[in-house]
Amino acid sequence: MGKKPTGESDEMRLKKKIGAATKDEGKSGDTAVRSLRKRLKRAQRKRRALSLRKKHAAGKQAEAKS
């Protein structure tokens, strides 16, 4: 059995971590913060690509509804 998923997404968790790290330490160039930002951007790209794929897969149906 794996871990149970939490209610919040990866993006929300990463945003909270980045916000706390930049607020507490005040150094936005830190390597840890930089890697968190990269992970956040990767998650956002993945979400956007997925929604675009779904939109294209729907074809004319999605355009008719909108």
C-alpha positions as CSV (number, residue, x, y, z in Angstrom):
1,M,0.0,0.0,0.0
2,G,1.3,3.4,-0.9
3,K,0.9,6.8,0.7
4,K,-2.6,8.3,0.6
5,P,-2.8,11.4,-1.5
6,T,-3.3,14.7,0.2
7,G,-5.9,17.2,-0.6
8,E,-3.5,19.7,-2.1
9,S,-1.7,19.4,-5.4
10,D,2.1,19.4,-6.0
11,E,1.9,22.9,-7.3
12,M,0.2,24.3,-4.2
13,R,2.8,22.5,-1.9
14,L,5.7,23.9,-3.9
15,K,4.3,27.4,-3.9
16,K,4.0,27.3,-0.1
17,K,7.6,26.0,0.2
18,I,8.9,28.7,-2.1
19,G,7.0,31.4,-0.3
20,A,8.2,30.3,3.1
21,A,11.8,29.9,2.0
22,T,12.0,33.3,0.3
23,K,10.2,35.0,3.2
24,D,12.3,33.5,6.0
25,E,15.8,33.7,4.5
26,G,15.4,36.6,2.1
27,K,17.8,35.1,-0.4
28,S,16.0,34.1,-3.6
29,G,19.3,32.9,-5.3
30,D,19.7,30.0,-2.9
31,T,20.2,26.7,-4.7
32,A,17.4,25.0,-2.7
33,V,14.9,27.7,-3.6
34,R,16.1,27.5,-7.2
35,S,15.4,23.8,-7.4
36,L,12.0,24.3,-5.9
37,R,11.2,26.9,-8.5
38,K,12.3,24.6,-11.3
39,R,10.1,21.8,-9.9
40,L,7.1,24.2,-9.8
41,K,7.7,25.3,-13.4
42,R,7.9,21.7,-14.5
43,A,4.6,20.8,-12.7
44,Q,2.9,23.8,-14.3
45,R,4.1,22.9,-17.8
46,K,2.9,19.3,-17.2
47,R,-0.6,20.6,-16.1
48,R,-0.9,23.0,-19.1
49,A,0.2,20.3,-21.6
50,L,-2.3,17.9,-20.2
51,S,-5.1,20.4,-20.5
52,L,-4.1,21.2,-24.0
53,R,-4.0,17.5,-25.0
54,K,-7.5,17.0,-23.5
55,K,-8.7,20.0,-25.4
56,H,-7.3,18.8,-28.7
57,A,-8.6,15.3,-28.1
58,A,-12.1,16.6,-27.6
59,G,-12.0,18.2,-31.0
60,K,-15.1,20.0,-32.2
61,Q,-17.1,19.0,-29.1
62,A,-15.1,21.3,-26.9
63,E,-15.5,24.2,-29.4
64,A,-19.2,23.7,-29.6
65,K,-19.6,23.8,-25.8
66,S,-17.6,26.9,-25.3
